[in-house]
Every structure is written in structure tokens, then in C-alpha cells.
Amino acid sequence: MIDIGEITDLTRFHPAPTNRYVATVTGPRNRPSLIPGLDTRTLAIRCESAELPGKSVPTSDSRLYGPIRKIPYNLSFIDSTFTFACSNDEMIEKRFFDRWVEYMIDNDTFDVEYYDNLVGKINLKVLNEQNSVLYEVDYIDAFPINVSAISLGYAQNGEYAKVSVTFSYRKWTRKVSTIESAGGFRDSSDFESEILP
């Protein structure tokens, strides 16, 4: 029988932190360096918040007899938002994403760049206290679909500018972990051996 006291014993459970990560954003393939002096490392340092991507499974209803059965038919990938601190070096972080959008769609002619040219990539690593990678994903064919407005105000003394950017992407892939490469995740009997005497 499972002992509730063992389950609530946090000495055997180490939560994954959400404040240790590295988000590396690379600009469009043909023009990865949109702003001179702003490289991917600098942009990664300025990334204040990030989102691990999600997935959803669209379904269609199927019913021959009895209750409706949902049948999955595709994968949908949810847009992700990243927030970047803006420096007093002409706010080059915001300029980077402004230039990316302008490269995608010309401000004057509204001509749209070819898809293969306008997409970039994002790599996101979640780290532990020892800076080992806990989880790593690559956003494939990523591009900004929204560069947020920045609120200004005389009462915002001591605050600083930050810009939120929402990215769309074709899909994301997860890097294989040591647990997976060693033969897959543990089954329920493995967990029971940890909590049962």
C-alpha cells in the first residue's frame, strides 16, 4: 500500500526551476543579423521570460453507435510569447524585431518575402541549479507575428522598457533526453519501488 507520507516527502522530489533558461533567437535565414552589434547571445541575456511550447490535437467527432468518439487527425502548435528587456543603446532589442517584421512585409509596398527567407529559429533550454539541461526544444521555422506596444508614462519612474514578441512556427521538436535514450520512461512499478519499503 502507498504511504501518503512518502508521497509528500519532498526530500525525494526536486522541482524543476522556471527561472533558469536560455532562449536563443536567430533571425531570418537570409538576414540572421538584422541589427549590427546585437548577436544571439546578447539577445538571449535580455530575454526576461519565455514559454515552453505546447501542442494541441484537433479531433473530429465520429459516431456509428453509442457515444461520440473523438478521432485525432492532426497536430496544432500553440504560438509562444517571449519578453525582452530593452537597453538604452537605442533600444536595439525592439529594433531587431521591428526590422524582422519589416523584412517580412515591406512597409511601403506591402510585398511579402518568401516564406523560406523570412523564417528563423529559436532554441530554448531549461536548466537546473548546476546549469545542466533539463529540457530542450527547437522551434522550427519561427517568425514574429506580434511585436507588442511599449507603455510609457511619467509615473513609471524606476521602471524600464520591455517588449513582448509572439512567435508562430511550423512545429517544435524536443531533444531526446538521457532517460529516453536509455530505454524510455519508467513504468509505475519503478515509481512504487521508490515510495514503498
VOPAGU-2260 file (C-alpha; in pm, 1 decimal, decimal comma):
REM VOPAGU-2260
SITE   aa  ch    i         X         Y         Z
SITE  MET   A    0       0,0       0,0       0,0
SITE  ILE   A    1     125,4     350,4     -82,7
SITE  ASP   A    2     221,8     560,8     217,5
SITE  ILE   A    3      88,8     918,0     181,9
SITE  GLY   A    4     372,6    1042,4     400,0
SITE  GLU   A    5     623,5     911,7     148,5
SITE  ILE   A    6     442,1    1083,6    -137,1
SITE  THR   A    7     454,5    1422,1      39,4
SITE  ASP   A    8     820,6    1381,0     135,1
SITE  LEU   A    9     986,8    1648,0     -77,2
SITE  THR   A   10    1336,0    1523,0       2,2
SITE  ARG   A   11    1283,5    1278,4    -283,6
SITE  PHE   A   12    1132,8    1534,6    -517,4
SITE  HIS   A   13    1329,3    1821,2    -669,8
SITE  PRO   A   14    1108,2    2064,2    -863,5
SITE  ALA   A   15    1235,1    2188,7   -1196,7
SITE  PRO   A   16    1303,3    2564,7   -1175,4
SITE  THR   A   17    1127,7    2802,8   -1411,4
SITE  ASN   A   18    1376,6    3088,3   -1372,3
SITE  ARG   A   19    1678,3    2916,5   -1527,5
SITE  TYR   A   20    1672,2    2900,0   -1905,0
SITE  VAL   A   21    1848,4    3014,7   -2220,0
SITE  ALA   A   22    1641,1    3133,0   -2516,0
SITE  THR   A   23    1843,6    3173,9   -2836,3
SITE  VAL   A   24    1660,5    3358,2   -3113,4
SITE  THR   A   25    1808,8    3357,8   -3462,8
SITE  GLY   A   26    1669,5    3594,6   -3724,3
SITE  PRO   A   27    1556,9    3511,8   -4077,9
SITE  ARG   A   28    1774,2    3272,1   -4274,0
SITE  ASN   A   29    1890,8    3524,0   -4530,9
SITE  ARG   A   30    1948,3    3801,5   -4276,6
SITE  PRO   A   31    2017,7    3648,6   -3932,7
SITE  SER   A   32    2192,2    3967,5   -3813,1
SITE  LEU   A   33    1930,2    4238,2   -3860,5
SITE  ILE   A   34    2092,0    4487,8   -3622,4
SITE  PRO   A   35    2470,8    4534,8   -3614,1
SITE  GLY   A   36    2605,8    4482,0   -3263,7
SITE  LEU   A   37    2315,2    4265,1   -3147,7
SITE  ASP   A   38    2407,9    3898,3   -3158,3
SITE  THR   A   39    2209,8    3595,7   -3043,4
SITE  ARG   A   40    2400,0    3577,1   -2713,1
SITE  THR   A   41    2313,3    3936,3   -2620,4
SITE  LEU   A   42    1950,1    3882,1   -2714,1
SITE  ALA   A   43    1942,5    3564,7   -2503,1
SITE  ILE   A   44    2067,5    3758,2   -2199,3
SITE  ARG   A   45    1792,5    4018,2   -2246,1
SITE  CYS   A   46    1514,4    3757,0   -2260,7
SITE  GLU   A   47    1317,3    3813,0   -1939,0
SITE  SER   A   48    1052,6    3548,8   -1991,9
SITE  ALA   A   49     989,0    3260,8   -2227,6
SITE  GLU   A   50     737,2    2984,6   -2283,8
SITE  LEU   A   51     792,7    2617,2   -2337,8
SITE  PRO   A   52     573,8    2541,2   -2638,7
SITE  GLY   A   53     257,2    2341,0   -2621,9
SITE  LYS   A   54      67,0    2112,8   -2855,3
SITE  SER   A   55    -298,6    2053,4   -2920,0
SITE  VAL   A   56    -464,0    1769,6   -3105,2
SITE  PRO   A   57    -759,2    1863,8   -3329,3
SITE  THR   A   58   -1025,9    1596,6   -3341,4
SITE  SER   A   59   -1333,7    1517,2   -3542,3
SITE  ASP   A   60   -1643,8    1355,8   -3399,4
SITE  SER   A   61   -1726,3    1006,8   -3515,5
SITE  ARG   A   62   -2035,5     815,7   -3415,6
SITE  LEU   A   63   -2167,5     493,6   -3552,8
SITE  TYR   A   64   -2349,2     367,3   -3245,7
SITE  GLY   A   65   -2343,1     487,2   -2888,0
SITE  PRO   A   66   -2133,5     775,3   -2752,1
SITE  ILE   A   67   -1940,4    1004,7   -2983,0
SITE  ARG   A   68   -1579,8     907,5   -3032,4
SITE  LYS   A   69   -1321,4    1178,1   -3095,7
SITE  ILE   A   70   -1071,9    1090,6   -3369,3
SITE  PRO   A   71    -741,6    1282,1   -3380,3
SITE  TYR   A   72    -637,2    1391,5   -3727,5
SITE  ASN   A   73    -356,5    1645,2   -3687,7
SITE  LEU   A   74    -125,1    1837,2   -3454,0
SITE  SER   A   75    -157,1    2207,5   -3379,4
SITE  PHE   A   76     124,6    2411,9   -3230,1
SITE  ILE   A   77      44,7    2699,5   -2998,1
SITE  ASP   A   78     206,9    3040,3   -3051,9
SITE  SER   A   79     468,0    3132,4   -2789,7
SITE  THR   A   80     548,3    3472,4   -2638,7
SITE  PHE   A   81     891,1    3591,6   -2526,3
SITE  THR   A   82     964,8    3916,4   -2340,5
SITE  PHE   A   83    1289,0    4109,9   -2383,7
SITE  ALA   A   84    1434,6    4393,7   -2178,1
SITE  CYS   A   85    1522,9    4697,6   -2388,9
SITE  SER   A   86    1858,2    4864,9   -2335,9
SITE  ASN   A   87    1937,4    5236,3   -2359,5
SITE  ASP   A   88    2154,1    5153,3   -2660,2
SITE  GLU   A   89    1879,7    5287,9   -2890,1
SITE  MET   A   90    1651,0    5003,9   -2778,6
SITE  ILE   A   91    1819,0    4770,6   -3026,2
SITE  GLU   A   92    1618,7    4473,7   -2897,5
SITE  LYS   A   93    1293,6    4628,3   -3018,9
SITE  ARG   A   94    1462,5    4746,5   -3337,9
SITE  PHE   A   95    1569,7    4387,5   -3408,0
SITE  PHE   A   96    1211,4    4261,6   -3413,7
SITE  ASP   A   97    1086,5    4573,9   -3593,6
SITE  ARG   A   98    1339,7    4506,7   -3868,1
SITE  TRP   A   99    1238,8    4139,5   -3882,5
SITE  VAL   A  100     873,4    4231,4   -3941,0
SITE  GLU   A  101     974,6    4494,6   -4198,3
SITE  TYR   A  102    1184,2    4231,9   -4374,9
SITE  MET   A  103     882,9    4000,4   -4382,3
SITE  ILE   A  104     644,1    4263,5   -4520,4
SITE  ASP   A  105     767,1    4585,0   -4679,4
SITE  ASN   A  106     628,4    4893,6   -4503,2
SITE  ASP   A  107     573,1    5085,4   -4827,0
SITE  THR   A  108     482,5    4829,1   -5091,3
SITE  PHE   A  109     340,1    4562,9   -4855,1
SITE  ASP   A  110     517,6    4297,9   -5060,8
SITE  VAL   A  111     567,7    3976,8   -4863,7
SITE  GLU   A  112     903,7    3799,0   -4854,0
SITE  TYR   A  113     922,2    3432,9   -4949,6
SITE  TYR   A  114     839,2    3208,2   -4654,9
SITE  ASP   A  115    1169,6    3019,5   -4665,0
SITE  ASN   A  116    1356,2    3350,3   -4640,7
SITE  LEU   A  117    1160,0    3514,2   -4359,2
SITE  VAL   A  118    1160,3    3232,4   -4103,1
SITE  GLY   A  119    1424,6    3189,9   -3833,3
SITE  LYS   A  120    1467,6    2956,2   -3541,3
SITE  ILE   A  121    1454,3    2952,2   -3163,2
SITE  ASN   A  122    1629,0    2717,0   -2923,6
SITE  LEU   A  123    1505,8    2706,2   -2564,7
SITE  LYS   A  124    1687,4    2522,6   -2285,8
SITE  VAL   A  125    1555,1    2476,7   -1931,3
SITE  LEU   A  126    1840,0    2441,6   -1680,6
SITE  ASN   A  127    1880,1    2320,3   -1324,6
SITE  GLU   A  128    2089,5    2477,0   -1048,1
SITE  GLN   A  129    2400,4    2308,5   -1188,6
SITE  ASN   A  130    2325,5    2452,0   -1535,6
SITE  SER   A  131    2257,3    2107,4   -1675,2
SITE  VAL   A  132    1989,7    2093,7   -1943,6
SITE  LEU   A  133    1660,3    1953,8   -1815,7
SITE  TYR   A  134    1455,4    2010,2   -2129,6
SITE  GLU   A  135    1545,9    2147,8   -2471,2
SITE  VAL   A  136    1331,3    2234,0   -2769,6
SITE  ASP   A  137    1384,2    2381,3   -3114,8
SITE  TYR   A  138    1118,0    2598,6   -3274,2
SITE  ILE   A  139    1124,4    2519,2   -3645,5
SITE  ASP   A  140    1052,2    2798,5   -3897,4
SITE  ALA   A  141     975,1    3061,4   -3635,2
SITE  PHE   A  142     879,6    3420,5   -3712,4
SITE  PRO   A  143     721,6    3707,1   -3515,7
SITE  ILE   A  144     350,2    3766,3   -3560,9
SITE  ASN   A  145     315,9    4034,9   -3293,9
SITE  VAL   A  146     563,3    4287,7   -3156,4
SITE  SER   A  147     390,7    4447,0   -2861,0
SITE  ALA   A  148     344,0    4815,2   -2790,5
SITE  ILE   A  149     553,7    4959,1   -2506,8
SITE  SER   A  150     371,5    5161,5   -2245,2
SITE  LEU   A  151     534,7    5491,6   -2144,8
SITE  GLY   A  152     433,8    5725,5   -1863,8
SITE  TYR   A  153     570,8    5996,1   -1635,3
SITE  ALA   A  154     465,9    5792,1   -1332,6
SITE  GLN   A  155     677,5    5492,9   -1436,2
SITE  ASN   A  156     984,5    5616,1   -1252,3
SITE  GLY   A  157    1242,2    5342,4   -1196,4
SITE  GLU   A  158    1085,9    5106,7   -1450,0
SITE  TYR   A  159    1239,6    5008,0   -1781,3
SITE  ALA   A  160    1111,1    4929,7   -2128,0
SITE  LYS   A  161    1041,3    4573,6   -2232,2
SITE  VAL   A  162     894,6    4432,2   -2549,9
SITE  SER   A  163     690,9    4113,6   -2582,6
SITE  VAL   A  164     712,8    3920,5   -2907,9
SITE  THR   A  165     473,4    3644,5   -3007,5
SITE  PHE   A  166     614,3    3386,1   -3245,5
SITE  SER   A  167     441,1    3148,4   -3478,5
SITE  TYR   A  168     626,9    2842,8   -3604,3
SITE  ARG   A  169     565,0    2534,4   -3813,2
SITE  LYS   A  170     640,6    2288,3   -3536,6
SITE  TRP   A  171     871,7    2228,9   -3244,1
SITE  THR   A  172    1093,8    1933,1   -3168,6
SITE  ARG   A  173    1218,9    1806,5   -2834,0
SITE  LYS   A  174    1577,8    1698,6   -2788,4
SITE  VAL   A  175    1599,7    1337,7   -2668,5
SITE  SER   A  176    1689,1    1314,2   -2300,2
SITE  THR   A  177    1915,7    1063,2   -2130,2
SITE  ILE   A  178    1609,8     893,4   -1978,2
SITE  GLU   A  179    1452,7     846,6   -2320,7
SITE  SER   A  180    1773,6     735,0   -2488,0
SITE  ALA   A  181    1833,6     482,3   -2208,8
SITE  GLY   A  182    1519,1     290,6   -2292,4
SITE  GLY   A  183    1221,4     511,4   -2221,9
SITE  PHE   A  184    1040,2     638,9   -1916,9
SITE  ARG   A  185     998,0     430,6   -1607,7
SITE  ASP   A  186     675,7     241,5   -1555,0
SITE  SER   A  187     455,3     251,0   -1246,5
SITE  SER   A  188     642,8     -32,7   -1075,9
SITE  ASP   A  189     961,1     178,2   -1080,1
SITE  PHE   A  190     783,0     460,4    -901,3
SITE  GLU   A  191     630,0     223,2    -649,3
SITE  SER   A  192     975,9      93,2    -561,7
SITE  GLU   A  193    1070,0     448,6    -460,4
SITE  ILE   A  194     778,3     500,9    -224,1
SITE  LEU   A  195     725,3     150,5     -88,6
SITE  PRO   A  196     960,3      -5,5     168,5
